[in-house]
Amino acid sequence: MKLIGAFLIIIATTWAGFEAAKHLSARTKQLRQLKVALQSLEAEIMYGHTSLIVASKNISKQLPMPLAMFFEHFSAKLSKGNTSVKVAWEESLNEVWRFTAFKQGEFEVLTQFGETLGKHDRISQQKHIKLALTHLEREESDAVDRQQRYEKMVKSLGVLSGLLLVILLM
């Protein structure tokens, strides 16, 4: 009976370590997807001359969850027409935020970007998108650094904490 309990403890802590490591890699992956989404938004605005409603709906179809959900909510809020672009962006961001692996830095970049979205002509909007992409590249390099530094350690820590707990309980 003790062996089964010890085995379950090790499995549980190992799983927790791998889940924590998965969160580190998910942040990097989602940042890359967000950069692609903003580049697509830039292309839709600059070359396709499409509205934000149509552009965000198109982008939502190209992305995996949770970013697809964000652009879908944004498009839906704009379609209703009773809210500004800034408010629709912030509400969509707040609704989807808990499903993402992003940190506070990304939230600040996206909130700041939402302040300028839809307020300028196409050329100025392109500059704001490029500025947001620059900030996201900085956040991505931080995420990659954290992932490389901590991912293996977190996995090992999960296994080793389970072994320590089993040794202490025996």
C-alpha positions, -999 to 999 in steps of 0.1 A, spaced: 0 0 0 29 23 8 45 17 -26 13 26 -44 10 58 -24 46 66 -31 42 60 -68 11 82 -69 29 110 -51 58 109 -76 34 108 -105 15 138 -92 45 160 -85 61 150 -118 29 160 -136 29 193 -118 65 200 -129 57 192 -165 26 214 -164 47 243 -151 72 237 -178 44 236 -204 33 271 -193 68 284 -200 68 270 -236 32 281 -242 41 317 -235 68 317 -261 45 300 -286 16 324 -280 39 354 -283 50 342 -318 14 337 -328 5 371 -315 33 387 -336 20 368 -367 -15 381 -359 -4 417 -357 16 413 -389 -16 399 -405 -36 429 -391 -10 452 -407 -13 435 -440 -51 436 -439 -51 473 -431 -23 484 -454 -28 463 -485 -63 448 -482 -79 481 -471 -103 461 -449 -121 473 -419 -111 462 -384 -142 441 -381 -134 420 -412 -97 420 -405 -101 407 -370 -126 381 -381 -102 369 -408 -73 368 -383 -94 348 -358 -99 321 -384 -61 318 -390 -50 315 -353 -53 287 -327 -70 293 -294 -68 314 -272 -57 342 -297 -85 332 -321 -110 337 -293 -96 372 -286 -99 384 -322 -133 367 -325 -146 386 -294 -130 418 -307 -147 414 -341 -181 406 -324 -179 437 -301 -171 459 -331 -199 445 -351 -224 454 -325 -214 490 -331 -223 504 -297 -187 506 -284 -154 523 -294 -125 503 -308 -105 510 -276 -132 497 -253 -138 466 -275 -101 459 -275 -98 462 -238 -129 442 -230 -118 414 -254 -84 414 -238 -98 411 -203 -122 383 -213 -95 362 -229 -65 371 -207 -70 342 -182 -68 316 -210 -34 329 -222 1 322 -209 10 359 -212 26 380 -184 20 416 -173 45 429 -199 24 416 -228 -7 429 -212 8 464 -211 19 463 -247 -15 451 -259 -33 477 -238 -11 504 -251 -16 492 -287 -54 492 -282 -53 528 -272 -41 538 -307 -60 512 -327 -84 527 -352 -76 564 -343 -51 571 -370 -47 569 -408 -32 537 -423 4 549 -423 3 560 -386 -15 527 -378 13 508 -395 39 526 -373 19 517 -341 17 481 -352 55 480 -358 61 496 -324 39 469 -307 58 442 -327 91 456 -314 79 455 -278 65 420 -283 99 409 -298 115 421 -265 90 401 -245 95 371 -267 133 372 -261 126 374 -224 102 344 -227 127 323 -246 154 331 -221 131 321 -192 121 289 -210 157 279 -217 167 288 -182 139 272 -162 121 246 -182 144 217 -175 148 228 -139 110 229 -133 106 194 -147 134 181 -126 121 199 -95 87 181 -99 103 147 -99 127 155 -72 101 171 -49 80 139 -52 110 118 -43 118 140 -13 82 138 -2 82 100 -5 114 97 15 101 120 42 69 100 45 85 66 46 
